């Protein structure tokens, strides 16, 4: 596949790194200094302007199977995609930061009516705000995600002394029906568990199950309580979208934003939210407004340093859950090392969206678990041999966490039979995706030899 990417920043480099081994990748960026960031990759770097047809043809956009514009400028991304379509690119994707572009280029939207088409428009900040809201809504959860049109749910908890399932083998744990432990993180290591795995305090444990059964799991970790008290530091797009969704939950929400003009807009569009003008890293302000009473603090300014400081202050004040936006992916581990439990970057989920859009393999990459593991969805091919989970020999370092069979969710055990057309939700480590592909190929071979 020929792929052309406009924008050699962090998103562009992550996409290029994921594609370079098996596809022809070209990068276009107006800044020649960014070329050195790609010296160790098998990609072609072109200094040029994304919307310029001449530069696009030079980079091969006229023969591109996929064209991705992911600079930090919405207008450049949109114009680049339209120009790429004009010179012959087959499929185009634009990264944006504003709702109006999503609406304009929606199917049957205003732009399509006049013949201007971008095949996919993606807004990373919206993806991130949805992630944050999911995590906020589940007390104590470090991660929350849903799959299979909401029928399957994933939750991650950090275990404490006295929590359920601590100190005994999983085979003896009193697990709610249709719930499975699909992974645990101890230190830097992600472990795919077995029945002999013993969970300990401070382990971060990942559960998967049906949406209904996971509610029973939630009640074991945190009983139902009053309406949530949520503090949001930073009233930009992400902060606004988080507050907008949570206000329908009858949560008590406070936003602290430094810009007076932005505060006025927030107060206008979020009538149920308390909007305060001020510096969210000002400890005196936080204490004065009794932010320590919050159940959750969300730090989503555009400055990683400020988000880190705010998060540390929140931990100092004893706020039980702190969710932090990390603009640069390489800073995420730093946040973890200083004790920030939940650090999210909009870029990680956005790169997964790109890989799924390109359909590079038979796998849908659904979610990343702290960059140490991922959840993949595979439709079990009709060419593959059917049989029980225990007999099919799933790839190492992986676990089938759930099966979606038509409208029915099955949480598998060893004697569960996999059938043709089943959607398998597999948890594995990022370096093991190829092993999953090889496993499918072996199943096809076994069926062909029957």
Protein Blocks (a to p, Z undefined) as FASTA:
>chain_A
ZZddehjbfklmmmmmmmmmmpccddddfblklmmmmmmpccddddddfklmklmmmnop
mmcfbdcdfbfbfklmmmmmmmmmmnopabdcdddfbfklmmmmgghilklmnopacfbd
cdfklmmmmmmmmmmmpghiabdcdeehhlaccddddddehiahihiafklpccdehiac
fbdcehjbccdddfklccdehiacdddddfklmmmmmmmmoccddddddddehjbfklmm
mmmmmmmnopacddddfblklmmmmmmmmmmbccdeddfklmklmmmnommlpmbdcdfb
fbfklmmmmmmmmmmnopabdcdddfblklmmmmmmnopabacdfklmmmmmmmmmnopa
fcdcfbdchhlaccddddddfkbccddfklnopaehiacfbdcehjaccdddfklccdeh
iacdddddfklmmmmmmmmmmmmmmmmmZZ
